[in-house]
């Protein structure tokens, strides 16, 4: 309008004042809605963004704002170290290894925490007595028989039960289909190979070494067989090998809690150390001339039995490190035995031979 000196558009009359000079507002009822929500998260921090999905699992944020309904953690496993609330406790040295929450025990190596998601997997993990750091439930999750069984087992073992929003649970499990329930396992703390060697030399026993055994079910079954035949422990490499995950722990039927499991940065170098200390290194190879029954090895000295992968067998360097190679005689109907089955047969043959020579 001609002569109008007021600019177009809304104009603030004064801080918090209306047209008549009175305070305009909702009495604080809308204050929360008017507050800012902070800066927009980076793309790599949003769980549904492709940038987040492309990040390596070790770089993903696994913290969460879960609420705890229980803080007791027992179940017969060591609970030293970092607890679900973020605190930390000191951890003593244990030569056997095992699942631990330690932030860094001396002379040991450990993997990252692992998640078991879904109602059936979580229930099976609890029934298999896997060590549990915490159980997470989504808010408003629908109850059924499986979830009721999970809650009963958790209460019986006094396990921490945490509640989280579905968004938080999606983020913690990296977008896995969790069905409203997830179980967090603590990192497995491996024993030091030198400690395993000391035990073996002191008892004149036997160690099973795994060369490129990549199937966690095979690893768990090998640990079970080693425990069944009173071996001193199992030695695995840190690379190109299955680790003691939830699947391996379950396949071991709890034997991993009763047997030393050591991890070496370089398996070939670890075997060289064992050989230098006086262990006889026996490699299982399907093309070997000698059978496991007629090996010229001492019956009372420390032994190391090495098994390779089902496909490639022993690697070249490990094969050259062995003092002798042996095969398990089978019929022509099959090409080879499963790695864990081969270990069980070989351990039985070695034990039976030691008894007959006494």
Protein Blocks (a to p, Z undefined) as FASTA:
>chain_A
ZZiabdgdjddfbghiafkopacdehommmmmmpcebjaddfklpmkbmklmmpcfklpc
fbdcddcfbfbdghhpafehjdfkopacdddddfkbpadfbfbighiacddddddedjkl
mmmmmmnopacfbdcddehiacdfklmmmmmmmmmnopacddddfklmmmmnnopaekop
acdddddddddfklmmmmmmmnopacdddehiabfklmmmmmmmmmmnopabdcddfbhp
acddfklmmmnnommmmcccdddfblklmmmmmmmnopacddddfkbmbdfklcccdfkb
ccddddddfklmpafklmmmpmbdcdddddfkbmbdcfklmmmmmmmmmmmmmmmmZZ
